[in-house]
Amino acid sequence: MPLSPAELEARLRLHALPGFGPRRHRRLLEAFASASAALSAPAAAWRALGLPAACAEARRSAAVRQQAAQALAWLEKPRRHLLPLGEPDYPALLAELDDAPPLLFVEGDAAILERPQLAMVGSRRASKPGLDTARAFARQLAGAGFIVTSGLALGIDGAAHRGALDAGGRTVAVLGTGLRRLYPARHETLAAEILEGGGALLSELPLDCPPQAGNFPRRNRIVSGLSLGVLVVEAGPSSGSLITARLAAEQGREVYAIPGSIHHPGARGCHRLIRDGAILVESIEHILEALRGWQNLAPPPRSQAGPAPLDARHPLLALLHAAPQTSEELALASGWPLARVLAALTELELDGKVAREGGRWQGCAG
């Protein structure tokens, strides 16, 4: 069942509290079972959970109530969504993260967040060849059926979004600002084109949150967390794209990097990633080969007695009908890379064959 209006408003009030990040949000919901109950709890109960006094004091303030009311008013217009963590429409891959955003504001088609995504990131001050490469790879990825996900920044991000649109594909932009404070301003037209093309803009930040330096690295975990893998096109040794690549590796996603000239500073970050184990990419096939699992699972051997039972036709279903398991446990039991497991689970969930409850996957009857 969807959240009640009162619980939705309570979640938005928690979200508006100063210094209240994903882990504190989760701690409160685990302790009180609902945001409404958490807001009604005495300040002493909040202190007992190690939460700052400033959070407890601000929860009933006029400013916090007003911010929640403004968010509810924003949601009344078409193609605007609020996805709370733990609800059925929250992206399953992103929900795997320990610091998954408690709320996602989405404008556009929220359903595409469950489709297989490939993130593309790189330098804001990319070279002309780098921009051309990013746009070409994005066109091919979109043509192969992937949603191209990036951060709407200047440089490689913008080229990736445009390449996907060139191919008639769809693309997701994860903002480091609120959705009512698009940044950079010169990409407002691009953001409108993403929406017109059936894509989506999303942010975990309050709608009017302005650009703040600390929010952009934080945004990167969402870019990688939504995706099966991350392709770094061009990045210097201190590029923020390397943060996204590191997060992707920590999340069990594939990391791909395009090499360049040893004389070009913008290639050094990619070369470092390749030395550290990223997949070297020279053509789109190098990415598609590594991600075949999301589309074509190897057929198991057939019994001479007749067709294999349902569980045997899909290795993950056989494991899940035996016992609920986390994604990491499934990867160990199946011997598959985690990225392939996550992709397969997404497809199975869309087919109604598996469901995720309490952090574990389980097979559905029927």
Salt bridges, closest charged atoms under 4 A:
GLU7 OE2 - ARG11 NE 3.00
GLU9 OE1 - ARG13 NH1 3.72
GLU96 OE2 - ARG356 NE 3.47
ASP99 OD2 - ARG221 NE 3.32
GLU107 OE2 - ARG80 NE 3.86
ASP109 OD2 - ARG170 NH1 2.79
ASP132 OD2 - LYS128 NZ 2.89
ASP166 OD2 - ARG135 NE 2.68
ASP166 OD2 - ARG139 NH1 3.38
GLU193 OE1 - ARG162 NH1 3.13
GLU204 OE2 - ARG218 NE 3.26
GLU204 OE2 - ARG221 NH1 2.78
ASP208 OD2 - ARG180 NH2 2.75
GLU234 OE1 - HIS264 NE2 3.39
GLU250 OE2 - ARG246 NH1 3.08
GLU285 OE1 - ARG292 NH2 2.94
ASP311 OD1 - HIS321 NE2 3.52
GLU329 OE1 - ARG360 NH1 2.75
